[in-house]
C-alpha cells in the first residue's frame, strides 16, 4: 500500500519550437532530424522578397524626406535672415519654421521606418537559440510558411525530465524534492533515480490528473525523449519481510470468488 507506480513520458527539460517571425518561402533549409546544432548557427532562411521590397521603399521615403528636410532648412535660414533685415513678415518667418518642424518630424519617422524594415529582414533568418539536437522537422525547402509556424523542434536541455499525471488520492503525498525510482520499458535491467521538481496545484482538464515533473539525477544518453517511464513512489517504510512477497498489481487476477495469483510450484 505504500509503494505506487505510475507511467510517464521522458522529455528533455528544454524543448524549443523553432519558427520564423516573418512570412515567405523557405529558400535555405539546413535542418535534419537528429542533427546536433550550435547556438546562433544559421538553420534556415526565407526568400525575403517582400521584406527587401519594403526596405527599399523605406530607403526611398527616407531619402525623399531628407531632401525635403534640407530644403525647408535652407528656406528657414533665408526667412530668418530676411526677417531680421525687415524684408520679410513675421508670418512668413513662422510659416518657414512650421514647415521645417514638419519636415524634421517626417525625416525622423522615415529613419525609424528604415530601422524597422532592417529588423524585418532579419526575421527572415532562423538561428539556433541554444545548442542542442533537432528532435522533429515539420517543414521543407520551398515551403511557404507563416509567422510562429513551427518548422522544427529543438531539444536544448541537458537534463532529462519525466512528465506524469497523479490522481487526486495520491497527490497530497508527493512533494518537491522527493526521491523516486525510475525504470524504462525499453531499457531492461536498468534503474535510475529522480527527484520531484514540480507539482501542479490544479488538475489537468485533459487527463483529470495532477501534472508532476521529475528530473533524473544522473544524465545518460540511453534515455531519449518519448520513452515510456515507470515511476515508483515509496510513501513509507515497506513492511515486507522474508515471509511476505510483494508483487505488482497487474499480476493479481480476479473472478467471482475474489482476487487470486498463480503460484508456480517446481
Secondary structure as GFF3:
##gff-version 3
##sequence-region A 1 266
A	DSSP	beta_strand	3	12	.	.	.	ID=ss1
A	DSSP	beta_strand	15	19	.	.	.	ID=ss2
A	DSSP	beta_strand	24	29	.	.	.	ID=ss3
A	DSSP	beta_strand	36	37	.	.	.	ID=ss4
A	DSSP	beta_strand	42	46	.	.	.	ID=ss5
A	DSSP	alpha_helix	49	85	.	.	.	ID=ss6
A	DSSP	alpha_helix	90	122	.	.	.	ID=ss7
A	DSSP	beta_strand	125	127	.	.	.	ID=ss8
A	DSSP	beta_strand	132	137	.	.	.	ID=ss9
A	DSSP	beta_strand	144	145	.	.	.	ID=ss10
A	DSSP	beta_strand	150	155	.	.	.	ID=ss11
A	DSSP	beta_strand	160	166	.	.	.	ID=ss12
A	DSSP	alpha_helix	168	171	.	.	.	ID=ss13
A	DSSP	beta_strand	179	184	.	.	.	ID=ss14
A	DSSP	beta_strand	187	203	.	.	.	ID=ss15
A	DSSP	beta_strand	210	216	.	.	.	ID=ss16
A	DSSP	beta_strand	228	234	.	.	.	ID=ss17
A	DSSP	three_ten_helix	249	251	.	.	.	ID=ss18
A	DSSP	beta_strand	253	255	.	.	.	ID=ss19
A	DSSP	beta_strand	258	260	.	.	.	ID=ss20
###
